[in-house]
Structures are given as C-alpha cells and as structure tokens.
Amino acid sequence: MSMQGVAGEDRIELNKDESKSVRLRSRRLLRSLIRPIRSRLAVSFTLVVISQAARAIGPAMIAFAIDRALPEAIHQNLTPLFLVVAAYLGAALTAATLTYAFLKFAARTNQNVLFDLRQRLFVHAQRLSLEFHETYTSGRVIARQTSDLDAIKELLDTGGNEMIAGALYMVFTSVALYALDPSSFVVLLFSLVPLGFLTRWFQRNTKLRYRETRVASARLIVKFVETMTGIRAVKAFRKEKANDVEYAQLTEDYRKVNAKVIQLFGIYDPGLTMIGTVTVAVILLFGGFRVIDGQLGIGILTAAILYARRFFDPMEDMATFYNAYQSATSALEKISGVLEVLESVPEPQHPVKLEQPAGHLNFKDVEFHYSNGKTVLPGFNLDIPAGQTIALVGTTGAGKSTLAKLVSRLYDPSAGQLTLDGVDLRDLSNLELRKAIVMVTQEAYLFSGTVADNIALGKPDATSAEIRAAAKAVGVHEFIMSMPQGYDTDVNKRGGRVSAGQRQLISFARAFIADPAVLILDEATASLDIPSERLVQHALQTLLDGRTSIIIAHRLSTVSIADRVLVMELGQIIEDDTPAALISGTGKFSRMHAAWRASLV
C-alpha cells in the first residue's frame, strides 16, 4: 500500500473505489486475526448456542405450566407442576452457567486478539521506513495504538459478546414462538418491516458520523502529542494562547460530532421500543380475542407475549452495540491501513554475511527520489576507501543527509547500487548492517533508563567494564561519575538531566562500544555551543580513529579533522579534496571557509 493511500485515510469522505478497498483491507486483517483462534471461537459458539437455547425455553415451560400442569394440580396431581418448575429452574441454571462460561472464555479470546493486534501494530510500525514516520506523524501512530485499539477493545469486551448472545436468543425466540403460535409469529414477522427501515437508516447515518468521530479524535491526539513533543518551541515562540484556541476548536469539533451520534441514538432507541411495544400490544389484542373464542390457551398467549417482548430486548441493546461497532470498524480501517503499508527497506530473502567488514563504500550510478517524485541524487558516483574520514558540506537541500540515510539504509536507492566491501547493502540483513554501520544524529536521543543502559544500546551484551571503557574513551566518564548514582543514574525521558553536549558524548560512547566499520555523524555537533563543541572534538578524534567515517556538518570547525572534503550541490559533488587544498583554492568551500572565519571575529 502506498503512503498516499494511508495519508488519505484521515479524510471523512471516501469515493466508491476507496471505500471498497478499505473494506477489503479491513476484512483481510479481521480474517488474519480470527484464523489462529478458530477452535476457541468454535467452543465459544457452542457454549453460547446451548446457553441461549436453554434461556429461550423458559416461556414455553410457563405456557405448559399454565395450560397443563395447573389444571392437573387443581385435581390434586402436583407431579407435572413440580416437574415443570424443576425443569424451568434447571434450564435457567444451565443458561446462567453456560453464559458465564461463554463470557469468560470469550473474554480470554478477545484479549488474545487485542494482544495480537497491538503487537502487530508495534512491530510493523518499527519495521517501516523512515519515510513512513516522516510522513505519518507520531501523533497519528499513537492514535492507532491508543484510541483506535481502545475502540476495538470496547467492542470485544462488551458489545461483541452480548450481540452474539442476543442474536442467537432472537433466533431461538422466533423459532419457539412459531412452534407455539404461528399467528403471533406472523405479527412479529410484520414488525420486522419498520424495524428494518429504522435499522437501515441508523446504519447509513452512523457510518459517516463514526468516521467523523475517529478523524476528530485523531486530530485531537495529534495536536496534543505535537504540542508536548515540541514544548520548547511552543514556549520559545509563545504559542500557548494560539494552541489553546486551536485545541479548544478541535475539542469543540469532537464534541459536535459526538453530539450528532448521540442524536441518532436518541431516535433509534425509542423507535425500537415503540415498535416492540406496538408488536406486543397487537399480539395481546389478537390473542385475547382467540382466548375468548377458545382457540388459544392463556398459557400460550402468555408465552407469546413474553417471547415477543423478549425478542426486542436484544434489539434495544443493538443501538449501543452498533455505536461500538461503527467506532471499531472505523478504527480497524485505520489500523489495517498502517499494517498494509509495505516496507520500502525490506529484509533480504537470502542475506549475505560479512565476517570482518572493512568499511569500503562505493556508490555506482545511484539515483534517489522520494515518494513525491522529487529527485535528490541524480546518477551519483562516489568511492570511499576503508578507514577514510570524509566530510560532506554544502547548502541545505544539497543531498548530504540523504546520502547518509542511504549509507545507513534508512532508504534504498531508487536506481544504481551502493555497496559495502563489494556487497550491495540490500543483500545485508538488518542485524549485519547495524553491526557494520552506525549513525549518530544531532538529536542524540537518550531513552528512559540508566546511563549504562543508554551506552549499552550499541552493544546489548556489553559488560560493565566495556561500558566504562567506552565512556572513558570519549571523555564522558568523569561526568557520569559525578551524577547521583553514576552509571546507574536514570537519565529520564530525552536525557533531561544532562546537557546537550553531555548527551552527545553519551551517544558517542554508544557508537564507540558498537565498534562499527562505518560511522556516520549527521550534524552531530550542530546543537552545541563552542565550549561543548570543543569538548566533543576530542571525543571525535577517538571515535573516528581506524574506521570509515562520514561527517555531515555546517560548522566547518568539525571538517578540519577529515581526510577529505566533498562539497555537494543539487545532489552532485562539485569539489573533492583535502581540507587544506580546498581552503587554499578559489572554489565554493574556500568561500564558505572564509565566511565562517569572518563570523568568528
């Protein structure tokens, strides 16, 4: 499935082809969820069939008691009455016991389905390419994992089980009524005509309304997540009031959509009650005349009234169920959309193993363009010998970061070949690739946990001694030891207890302990002040030693440690030489360097 298809799912109106495609996609997902639990569903269905059959037999027993057992009891024969009472209580006990067993068994099955779906969504979202996560915002992904899954959980936990039981009860009730009094059954049959029109009207209107509620809910979550994630920018640009107004409008939109759904419910539920009441009244009137004429027993009339009334009991719950159903259907459509996005950077079917990667990189006629069609690298060629440190410089949009993402295989070339030690990167497993190539970004993200945990991310089986050695190598050991619990200090979310420079040093220690053949530094010092940058420079010397390195930097102070500088423009290399040679020349790098030096004065 294309990214454009996923992006279009937050629209409320879909054309006919889109609606059909979404339905088919949701059904495929539903079938895949049901397939592993078919045997459990069969057991659940057997339990509910028996329980609802036992429940439906009650009014028939009452009819027998009134018309047969009571006359016998009047003539001192109490045996039939005791038998029918015992049978009635036995049927009720059977129905209650099996209903309990069904609900308990179904609850476990439902939890398995939710676990499977939640796990699939998490695993698949991790596997998807960087392009997906750059296009499909984190707020929308979180909405899939929270509100959408909650909607499905609500349906499975309540409405689904009750609806299955209710539908079966309606079937057994209809059969029993037909067996007892076909005439009353015909009255019930006629009542299905207005009931069908009312239900169809409700379905048609709630389908659109619930798509609106899911879209409105997702927009609320997206706004909240983006605001909290970018809280520094919010405060820096004093966007609190503007955000308050926007969020209040989104909340109002969500309230209005839910109000429309409640209005539909307010028409449907009383309509069901009215149809049921009229049906019972007609059966009572028509049956009463037949009782007077001696054509019908009082017991059968009583049972017919009970069956007709009970027939509509599940129907009154149908509005609640259908609310949950529409919400869950809309949620399943969105979740299935994410799950059917294809991996643009798939694992190879027959991966090649690199025993001791040296780090020789080669671009041969590499082209790359994003899904929007914009070409970034047109026919790119470059050879980077093992162990060489190169610096990529150029204006924004020149293709530097794209090149780094290709080397780390966050993207695959649209054409051409990119090899590591002669092996196409597409032929390497992700495990092999992550061992051989490591990227350190400007953000220097630290996960919740201890400092030691964050360093060990580069080598999960690292010993305490190895973690400390990596920290010492990049010059961050002393700082770590000054923290409250040393290496066991919890850095909190996003490394809140450490400065930008210290976070960067910890990320360098993480890269150092991974010991990759190729290291990529993508603007790794861009967010640092001058003192912090000088602190990091020493760590860089240690980190780059003996490995192939690609440095992307706007600050030309970082470029001085490179063996070779590549100046990029519009996806092409326009200058390629040592830093000293380019500085002494008259090209673009020389002018950039002169401007940088002038800015320091």
PyMOL commands that set and color helices and strands:
alter all, ss='L'
color gray80, all
select helices_A, chain A and resi 3-10+16-56+58-74+79-127+130-135+138-180+182-229+231-236+240-292+298-339+400-407+425-427+430-436+451-458+464-473+477-481+486-488+493-495+500-514+530-544+556-559+579-584+588-600
alter helices_A, ss='H'
color red, helices_A
select strands_A, chain A and resi 361-369+375-384+389-394+415-420+423-424+437-441+518-522+548-552+564-569+572-577
alter strands_A, ss='S'
color yellow, strands_A
deselect
rebuild
show_as cartoon
